[in-house]
Amino acid sequence: MGSEEFQTARGTRDVLSPETWQFEAMRRLALRWAVRYGYELIETPIFEKSPVFLRVGASTDIVQHERYQFVDAGGDDLTLRPEGTAAVARAYVQHGLASAVQPVKLCYYGPMFRRERPQAGRFRQHTQFGVELFGSRSPLADAEVMLLGCRIVDAAGLRNPEIRVNSLGCDRCRPQYRRALVDFFTARREELCQDCQTRLEQNPLRLLDCKVDVAVRQEAPDLENYWCDDCRAHITTVIEIVAASGQIIRRDRHLVRGLDYYTRTVFEVGHPGLGDQVALFGGGRYDGLTANLGGESVPSVGFGMGIERLLSALPTALPTLVPDRAYVAHLPGFERQAYLWALKLRDEGIAVDADMLERSLKAQLKEAGRRARLALIVGGTEWSQGNVAVRDLTQGSQDVVALEEVVEYMKTRLQEGEL
């Protein structure tokens, strides 16, 4: 175990094989679907200058309480990225992508950091896949990112995910709703939890997302009654397009999401078997975010998908990427020949392990049984006759194969992976 001083930090963990291969399989699956939808891969730094996040969500829990913020030796105020959208939007502005052919469609995959309370399936370092579409106000853009995420979830093995959607309105209609919301909750202030009393002053829309004051929020004014004609037409079209594709979608009047930059469409995607409290991914429209980061105001929409949560929800593991392995064992005195054969088979595209601990043949075959499907045994009578013994470690059978036919024999017997 080692001393406590040299253990992983609270809320983090090591990911070991075979689970590591599930993460890699999920990454490849997500990227395959993103490419089909025309997205390009982007990688941003793991840490950003802190104003990138302060400008886009200063009143949110993520920015106020959950950021890993530090000042480096040069005096720069930096933050480990808690989410992907702000960093990608910053890159869009910094590299002048507003002058590129629009829409610009970007996707990312990597670690995010939030100092939140650790719980099952939620870690302080988690892996996120996300997409961001810049340059389109069309409801088709909103529908596209929702449907892309749903295709990924469905392809991973959670069939028929369900979308919950809402509209937060725009700068014209949301202020009127905000005033009505503040008036309603101010009159009920004594019934609110401590967090909601703070939200009432700083971010009233988040009151609709409270999991404590459920009875009070049920009586709150409905956003739908305050939408302007444009916002009503936009969300209606989004729902119609998604429903026409065969995807399950329904409006959730209490859905607001946890970041300040959202405008109009917000959504979360779950699954009937998991309940409404488990969101597999979520996102929305953020038409003013690029302007907050020093660029032009560019209409934008996207989502973020937590990979740990999705993998934990799958009914079965994803297909393995790792091919069947062979093991080259040897009799005493044939160590060099065995290793050269291992190299030859690897060069031919076959996954091969070999003994490096100078063990007996019996011990090598015992180890091979834990690592491989076939064992090629170098040495003995077969070797002196230009052949090699190949043992099937799952069935216990054994074939004698001519040395010049070993490569093709192994390729025929072993299942290839995607690596």
N, C-alpha and C positions, 0 to 999 in steps of 0.2 A: 504493500500500500504506500509506503513512504510517509514522511511527516506531513502534517496539515499544511505547513508552509509551502509545500511543493505540490499541492492539489490544484485542480482547476478552480477559477474564481466562481463565486456564487452566481448562479443563473447561466453558467456556460457549461459546455461539456465537450469531450472528445467524441468524434464520430468514427467508428471503426468498421472494417469490412465484416459482413457484407452490406451494412447499411450505407456505407459510402457509395457503393455502386447504385443503390436506389436513388440517391441524390443526383448522381451523374446521369442515370436513365431519365430522371425527371427533367433535368436541364436540357438534355437532347430532345426530349419529346416537346417541351415548350418552345425551343428554338425552331424545331421543324415546322410547327404550326405558325409561329411568327413569320417565318420566311414565306410560307404559303400566302400570308396576308400582306406581304410586301414590306415587312419591317427590317431595318438594319440594326446590327448589334452595336451598342455603345458601352464603353467602360469609363466610369468616372472615379476620381479618387475616393478612398474610404473615408477621408476626413476633408472637410470644407471649412472655409472661413465662416465663423459663427453667424455673421449677418445674413448669410444665405438662408438660414433657417429662421432667424429672428424676424426677417422681413416678411415671411410667408405664413407665420403661425405663432406669433408671440403669446397669444392667450390660450393656446392649447396645452393639454397635459403633456404631450410629447416634448414640446419646447420648454415649458415651465419646469417640469419635474423629472423628465426621463432622459434628458440629453446627457451624453458624456462629453463635457466641455473641459478644455484645458488650455493653458497658455504655454507655448513651447519656449525653448531657451532663447529664441530670438524675439520673444514678446508678442508673437502672433496669437490671437484668440481663435481657437480652432474647435470644431465639433465633429466627433465621429458621426457619420450620417445615420440618422434615425429612420429615414425613408428615402425613396429613390427619386421621386418626382422633382423636388426642388433642385437637386443636383443636375438632373438631365435638363431642366429648364434653364439653369445657369449656363450649362454648356451650349445650349441652343442660342442664347444671347451672346455669349462670349465669342463664339465662332461664326457669328453672322449668318446663321442658318435661315434667318428670315428672308434673305436674298436668294436662297436656293429655291428650286422648284418645289412648290407646295402641293399637297401636304408633306411635311417631313415626318416619317414614321420610324420611331426608335424603340428598341427593346433592350433590357438589361437583366443581368442575373448576378447576384452577389450578396455579401453579408451586410446586415444593418444592425444598429446598436441602440438599444433602449434600456434604460435603467428602471424597469418596471418590476413588479412583484413576480418572482418566478412561480410558475404553476405548470400543470401537465400540458405539454405541447407548446409552451411559451417560454422562450429563453431570452436572456439579455443580448445575446448575439443570435440572430436568426437569419435565414437565407430567404431572399425575396426575388421573384421574377416579376417584371413589370413591363408595360408598354406605354408609350406616350405618343400621341398623334397631334402635331402642331399644324395650324393653318387652315382648319375647316370649321365653320359654324354649323354645318349641316347636321341634322339629326342622324344621318347615315353614319357619321363618324362615331357618335355615341353608341349606336347600335353595333357598329363593327367591333369596337373594343370589348363590349359585353359578350358578343358572340364568339370572338376569338378566345377569350378566357374560358367560356363554357365548353368550347371544343376541346381545349386542353384538359379540363377537368373530366369531361366525358371520355376522352381517349385514355386517360390515366386509369379509368375503371369505375368512376362514380357516375353512373348513367343518369341522364335527365336532371341536371342541376336546376335550381330555381333562382330566378333573379327577383330581388326586391328593389324597387326603384322609387325615387321621389324627385321633385324639383324644388330647389331652394330659391327659385326666382332670380331676378336680376337686380341691377342697381335702381331700376325704376319702381319695382313692386315690392322688393324685400324690405325696404325701410318702413313701409306702412305695416307690414306684418310684424316686424320686429317691435314696433311700438305697441301693437295689440298684445303681443306675447309678454312684453315687460309689464304692461298694465295688469294682465291676467295673473301672472305669477307674483307680482308685488302684493296684490290683494290676498294671496295665499302664502305669503312668505314664511309664516310661522309653521307651515306644514312641510316645508322643504328641508332636505338634508343639508348639512354644512357645505358640502361641495356645490350643491345647486344654489345656495345663497350667494356663493362667490361667483358662479356662472351668471347669475342674474345681473351682476354688475359688469362682467367682462365679456361674456359670450352667450347671450340668452338662447340662441338656437340650440346649444348643447343641452338645455334643460329637457328637450324632447327625447334625448338619448339616455336619460337617467334610468338606471335599473332599480333604484330605491323608491323614488316618488312615482311609482307607476300609476296609482289611482288618480293623482293630481294631473299628471300629463294627459291622461285619457280625456279630460275635460278641456284641454287647451284648445285655442283656435286652430283651425286647419289651414295650412299653407294654401291649399287649393282655392280657398275663397278669396285669396289676395293676389293670385297670379295675374299678370297683365296678359293681353291677348297673345303676344308673341311667345311668352313662356308657356302658356297653355297649349298653343299650337305645337311648340317644340316637343314637349314631353309626350303629348298625345301621339305625335308622329313616331317618336322613338319606340313607344310601346307597341304601336301598330306594326312597325317594321320587324321588331323582334318577335312578336307573336306570329307574324306571317311566316317566319322562318321555321316555326314549329317549336320554338323555345318557350318554356314556361316563364311568365313574367307577371308580376302583380305590384301594385302601388302600396307602399308602406308609408303612411302619413307621418310617422315618427322618425323616419330615417333621415339623419343629418350628416353623418360621418364626423370624424374627429379633427379635421384640419380646417383652418380658416380660409384657405384659398379657393374652396369649391364655389361654383356658380351654376345655377340651373341644375343640370342632371347630377344626381348622386345615386350610387347603386351598391348593393352587396349581393354576393352569390353564395348560396348555401345548398343544402341537400335535404330532402324530406326526412331522411333517416337520422339526421344530425340535430334537427331543431333549429329554430330561428336565431339562437344565440351563438351559433357556430358559423362564422363567415369564412368561406374558403378563399375568397378574394373580394376586393372592393375598390371603388374608385369614383370617378366623376369628371365633370367639366370644370376647368379652371382658367377662364378666359382672361383674367387679369394678372396671372402669375408672372409672365415674362416682363410686364411693365414694372412690377414691384422689384424686379431684379435688374432694372436699368435698361431694358430693351423696349421695343415697340409692344403695344398690346396685341397679342396674337391669340386667336381662339384655339383652345387646346383641350384634350380629353385623354384619360388614361386609366390604368388600374395597377394595383400592386397585389401580388399573390404570395402568401407565406408558404414556403415549401415544406417546412416541418409539419405544419398543421394539415396540409393536403396529404402528405405521405401517411400520417397517422390515421387519417380517415379512410384510406383506401381499403376495400374489402379483401383484396389480395395484393401481394407484392408485384411490382412491375417486372416484366421479363428481364432476366439477367443480361448484362452486356458482356459478361466474362465468358470466353469460350471454354469448352472442355479442355482440361490440361492433360498432358502426358508427363511421365516421370522417367528419367533415364537412370536406371540402377546398374550396378556393376558387381562383378566378382572381384576378389582381391587381385591387384596387379593391373586392373583395367580402368583405373581412375581417369587417366588422360584420354583414352579412347572414348569413354562415356561422356566426358565433358565436351569433346569435339563433336560428338553426335548431338548433344543438346544444342550446341551452337548452330549446327547445320539445320536442325529442325526449326529452330527459332527463325533463322534466315528464310526458311520456306513458309513462314507465316503461322507456325504451330506454337501454341503456348506450352512451354516445357519447364519443368523444375528438375533439379539434380542434387545429388548428395554433396555436401561440403563439410561434413563432420567426420569423415572416414569411418562410417558405420559398417557393420556387417550387412550382408545381403538381406538377411531376415529383418534387421532393423530398418533398412532402406525401404523394403516393401511395406512394412507397417506404416512408415511415414507416408509413403506414396498413397496408401489407402485413405489417408486424411486429406490429401491434396489433389489427387488426380484420378482419372478414369482408366487410363492405360499405363502400363509400366513396360518400358523397353529394357531388356536385361542384356547387358554387354558382357561377353565372356562365355566360357564353357564350350561344350561340344558344338553347339549350334554356330557359335562364332568361328570356330576353326574350320567349319564347312561353308563359310560365306553367308551365314544366316544369322538371325537374331530372334530370340524368344520375346513375344509380346503378350503380356498377361492382362486380361480384362479384370480390373479390380472390383467391379460391381457384380460380375457373374462368376468369377473364379476360373473361367476358361483360359486357354493359352494357345496361341498360334505360333508357328515357325514361319518367318518371313525372310525372303532373300534380301540382302542388304540393298540391292539396287531398287527394290520395290517398297522399302520402308516408308518413304515420304508419301507416296500415293496411298498406301495402306492406312497410314495415320490420318491423312486428310479425309479419307472415306469414313473412318470410324468415329472421328471426333466432331462434335457439333461446334460450328463457328459462332462466335459472338459478334457484336457490332464494333468492338475495339480494333 
